[in-house]
Amino acid sequence: MSNRTIDLSDTLYQYLLDHSVADSEIKQKLRAETSRLDMAIMQIAPDQGQYMSLLVKLIGAKNALEVGVFTGYSALCIAEALPDDGLLIACDVSEDWTRIGQPYWEKAGVAHKIQLRLAPATETLQILLDNGQTNTFDFAFIDADKTNYDNYYEQCLQLIRPGGLIAIDNTLWGGSVADTNKNDDDTQAIRQLNDKLPRDSRVDISMVPIGDGLTLVHKKA
């Protein structure tokens, strides 16, 4: 028994993966291709991808948002968990990175569920709001430029229905959020959102120590 979250050694983390994650061959190949990129560190962990897939299923999500696609592994995890008539609006600005994932979406049979929007996410989200789609999405995943995190959060909170869920990535930021010597723009932006969320009366939250920290935000009715 333990009264705090257990530390994961490399051996124990591998045990967790071996006894939890059931990535398909398609997902494994996408992760392998992504691992060869200079920016491979931006890829979410497989246990986090599986965790988010389970969350999408648990809340019965049909319509989802993703802010920050990278090479498309997280989009694949979310889309596979949606029903066949579900929709993921995936926001990114990089045609090069997102092009890597699209053939894998096709091979997995989920490309018809993913609508890729190549534009600044704040613009895409505002278009959805302007089109009257407030309170129409069930799930959102935020994993993009950190200095815009609060903007993405506020827009997603409007778009998510009461009872819906927002998952915000990198909220532990490699430990930098707790290091007073780290004060770069990205770290400060994450700290500010981390400080804001527990006091936000519109939501219930839980910061989960998976991956680089994943904060779950439940929109109250």
Residue, then its C-alpha position, 0 to 999 in steps of 0.5 A: m500500500s502507498n499513500r502517494t503515487i508510486d515512482l516508476s522505474d524503467t523496469l516497472y514502466q515496461y511492466l505497466l506497458d506489457h500488462s496494459v497497452a494493447d497497441s495495434e500493429i498500425k499504431q506501433k508502426l506510426r509510433a516507430e516512424t515518429s520516433r525517427l523524427d527530431m521532434a519525436i519527444m512531442q509524441i504522447a506515450p502509448d499508455q496515455g493514448q490508451y487511457m484517453s481512448l478509454l475515457v472517450k469510450l467511458i463518456g460515450a463521446k461522439n464528437a471530439l476536438e484535438v488541438g495539436v495533432f503532430t503525426g496523428y497518433s493521439a488522433l488515431c487513439i481518439a478516433e478509434a474510440l469514437p462510434d463509426d458515425g463519430l467525428l474528430i476535428a483535428c487542429d494543427v498548423s503543420e502539413d508536413w507532420t500531419r501528412i505522416g499520420q494520414p496513411y495510418w488513419e486510412k489503414a486503421g479505417v478511421a480516416h472518415k471520422i477525422q476532419l483535419r483543419l490546417a490553420p491556427a487552432t484559435e481560428t478553427l475553434q472560433i469558427l466552430l463557436d461562430n457557427g453555433q456549435t457551443n455545447t456540442f462536443d463531448f471530448a477535447f484534447i489540448d496538446a499544442d503551443k503552451t502560450n496559447y493553452d488558456n485560450y484553447y481551454e476557454q474556447c474548448l470549454q465553450l464548445i464542450r457540452p455540460g458533462g463533457l471532458i477536456a484533457i490537457d497535456n504536459t501539465l507537469w512539463g517535465g517537472s519545470v512547473a515546480d522549479t522556481n528557477k524555470n520561468d520561460d514563457d511555456t513554463q509560465a503559461i502552463r503554471q498559470l493554467n494549473d493555478k487557474l483550474p482548481r479555482d474555476s467554479r465551472v469545472d471539476i478537475s484531476m491532474v493525472p501523473i501519466g505521460d508528462g502530466l494530463t489534467l482532466v477537466h469535467k464541465k459542470a452542468 
